Amino acid sequence: MTLAIKIMDALKNNPGSSDRTLSEFIFGTPHRSTQINGECHYLENIGRIERKKIADGPIGSYLVRPKPVLTVVQSEPDDRRTMMTEDQVKMAVKASLESAGWEATVAWGRSRGTDIVATRGENRWIIECKGAGSLPPMQNNYFLTAIGELIERMNGSCSKHSVAFPDLPKYRRLWSELPAFVKEQLSLTALFVSENGAVSEVDGAETLTGAARDRSRTNMRRQNRSPCSF
């Protein structure tokens, strides 16, 4: 059972509970309220709870009906463009990670730090995310910024590193144009989030062919073989 589900279960019988109270319900101690706070912001972002302050008391959380996660803008009958935000990319990646047994900590909105840090046993997965932007040219800057921010955070031998974007042709092309040897040396992969929230992972070998692709994937596996196994 994920922490998000535990929080929603606690709120069914205890609506309006503060982060401190939820921490006591779930962990038996009030000292993990910061972790509860981050997860509550995630649930608020996807429309599962609302948070409001009553009188002079602390902020409380309340269950609400789920709201749509993705917004699709249709300009013409045959031209559907996903205006997926960065937080929506993070939501989809977080859900995909947790379904695979990872525990994911997310920096929502304008919070500083790594966008997603996922852990599973001794393994860590560092992920930088970007949204679609309001204009296609913005995706060039977003792509380069995500790569640069990820490189700055490469500091662990047991870490896997990825960038995550909406599954748009521009981002796919930018990823394919990034030199394969760079992806291989950094053991870098890309996560693409579709309109329905499905996440697909592409490694550096996808842009190569034949024997070169096989050698690249063999090298990437060797780099991640020990002590980490992703």
DRENVO-545948 format. One record per residue (C-alpha): residue in three letters; x, y, z. Coordinates in pm, whole numbers, plus 32768, in hexadecimal, padded with zeros to 4 digits. Example, Ala and Ser with C-alpha at 12.3 -4.5 7.8 and 13.67 -1.06 7.14 Angstrom:
% residues 2
ALA84CE7E3E830CSER85577F9682CA
END
This chain:
% residues 230
MET800080008000THR8096814C7F96LEU80AA8279807BALA7FA783317FA6ILE7EAA82187FD9LYS7EF2820F814EILE7EB083858165MET7D64836980A9ASP7CFB82438182ALA7D48830D82BCLEU7C808436823ALYS7B4A836181FEASN7B0F83478372ASN7BD0847D83DEPRO7B82859A82EBGLY7C3986DE832BSER7D68863383C9SER7EA986FF83D1ASP7FF6867E834BARG8069864084B0THR7F2F85798502LEU7F4D84AC83C3SER80B88461841AGLU804883DD856DPHE7F34830A84CDILE8018826F83C8PHE817382648466GLY8120827985D8THR81EF83B585FBPRO81B9852585A2HIS8320854F8531ARG82E584DE83C8SER81EC85F28379THR82D88680826EGLN82B7853D81A5ILE813D854A81D7ASN813B86B48162GLY81E78660801AGLU80F985427FD1CYS7FCA86188027HIS803D871E7F2CTYR8052860A7E27LEU7EEF85977E78GLU7E7787007E6CASN7F1A87327D17ILE7E6086097C81GLY7D1686717D21ARG7CF385567E1EILE7CF586357F53GLU7CCC87A37FA9ARG7D8B885B80B8LYS7D0089828178LYS7D328A3382C2ILE7C128A3E83B6ALA7C0F8B70849BASP7D5D8B898551GLY7DAB8A178541PRO7EA3895E8461ILE7E61890E82F2GLY7D8387DB82D0SER7D5186E981AFTYR7C0486708123LEU7BAF856A801DVAL7B1385E67ED8ARG7AAB85457D91PRO7BCB850E7C9DLYS7BFF86197B93PRO7C8485E27A30VAL7E0085D47A2ELEU7E47863078C4THR7DC4875477F8VAL7DAA8728767FVAL7D80885A75A5GLN7CE488197450SER7D2289307354GLU7CAD886E7223PRO7BFB871D71F6ASP7D40866E7191ASP7E3087397267ARG7E3286C773D1ARG7F50875674A2THR7F8F86E87604MET7FDC881476DFMET8065873B77F5THR80FE87F77919GLU823A879679D3ASP8174872B7B06GLN8099864C7A2DVAL81D485A679A5LYS824985747B0CMET80F984DE7B71ALA810483DD7A59VAL827083807A9ALYS823183627C11ALA810982797BD6SER81D581A57AE5LEU82F9818B7BD8GLU821C81297CFDSER816E801D7C2DALA82C97F877BF5GLY831F7F857D68TRP83E080CC7D82GLU83AA81D27E8FALA83A583297DEETHR83DD847E7E8BVAL836A859C7DABALA83B987117DADTRP826E87A77D40GLY823988F57C98ARG835789E97CCDSER83F789267DE9ARG857289217DDAGLY863D87E47DB3THR862A86A87CE4ASP84D786787C3DILE84B885067C95VAL8594842C7D73ALA852582C17D73THR85B381AB7E4AARG859280327E43GLY867B7F787F2AGLU87DB7FFF7EF3ASN877F80977DA4ARG873082057D64TRP869282967C2CILE86C1840B7BEAILE85CB84A67AF3GLU85AA86087A6DCYS8459865F79D0LYS83D7876978E1GLY828087BC7856ALA820E880E76F5GLY822589877718SER81348A7A767BLEU81F78A8A7533PRO82BC8978747APRO84018A47746FMET84068A3D75EDGLN844288C675DCASN85A688FE755DASN85FD89C07697TYR854188D07779PHE85FC87A776E6LEU875488437712THR86FD88BF786FALA868C876478DDILE87D186C67861GLY88A287D1790FGLU87E787B67A59LEU8806863B7A52ILE897E86477A19GLU89A0872B7B48ARG88F886227C1FMET89CA84F77BB0ASN8A7B84A17CF5GLY8A3283377D4FSER8AB681EA7CCFCYS896681487D18SER889D824A7C5CLYS87E8822B7B14HIS87A4836F7A58SER868883CF7970VAL85D984FA78D9ALA845E84F778B3PHE838785B277B6PRO822C85A7771AASP822C84B175F8LEU823E85B874E5PRO82EF85A07392LYS83D386C573E6TYR845586237526ARG847F84D37475ARG854C857E7366LEU8624863C7460TRP866C84F87518SER86C9844273D6GLU87B6855F7378LEU8870855274C4PRO89B584967474ALA899B832674CAPHE8AF38321756EVAL8A8084317660LYS8952836376C6GLU8A2D822F76E9GLN8B3B82D877BALEU8A36836E78A2SER895F823278A6LEU884683237854THR86E382C377F2ALA85AE838A7792LEU844B835A7813PHE832D83C3772FVAL81D283FA77C1SER80A983C776D9GLU7F5A847D76EEASN7EC2835B77B3GLY7FDB836178B4ALA809A82317830VAL8214824C7859SER830E81B47765GLU848681AA779EVAL858281D57684ASP86F7819A76B3GLY8819822375E9ALA882B80ED7510GLU86D981367471THR8780822E7384LEU88838130730CTHR885980077224GLY88D17EA07211ALA8A167E3F72BCALA8A537FA2733AARG89097F9A73F9ASP895A7E44748EARG8AB37EBB7501SER8A1F7FF67598ARG89187F3A765FTHR8A1E7E3F76D6ASN8AFA7F5C7754MET89D480057803ARG89797EC078B2ARG8AE27E917923GLN8AE97FF079B5ASN89B17FA77A83ARG8A007E3C7ADESER8AA07E657C35PRO8A4C7EB97D42CYS890D7F3F7C9FSER88167E767BD3PHE87037F3C7B2C
END
